[in-house]
């Protein structure tokens, strides 16, 4: 199985799919350096360039990508789910609302 998603840092909660993914597909995850990080079964269709959840995340959790928080889950996110604006609010957006 060739890889289907790239993760930037080993601590990341998400990886970016490098092809369209269909619910039920097994997606092999590798780091940018090519290290095998296992397989995640997609629970939703995920378009090319979007993120797949590498673990279950509770609503309110900071979502980690690039080794740092990129947003906060607005609802529970299941491992293998599509991660995008429908379930994550950007931390930058959150900061601008507070001002």
C-alpha positions, 0 to 999 in steps of 0.5 A: 500500500502506498501512502495516502496522507502526510503528517508534518510532525509526529505529535500532529492530530491530523494529516493531509490526504494526497488523493481523494479518499472515500469513506472506508478507505484505509489511508497509510500515513507517513511523515514528510521524511517518509517514516511510516506512521500506520494506517487510518480508516476514513469514516467520511469522504475527504477531498484531496488536500484536506485533513484526516483525523489521526485520533479521536478529538473532543469538542474544545480540544486544540487541533495540532498540525505542524507541531502546534495548535491550528484551531479548536475542535467545535464538535467531537471528531472521530479518528478517520473523519474529515477535519475542516472548517465544519468542525474546527475553528481557526485559532486566528479567527478565535483571537480576532473575535475576542478583540 
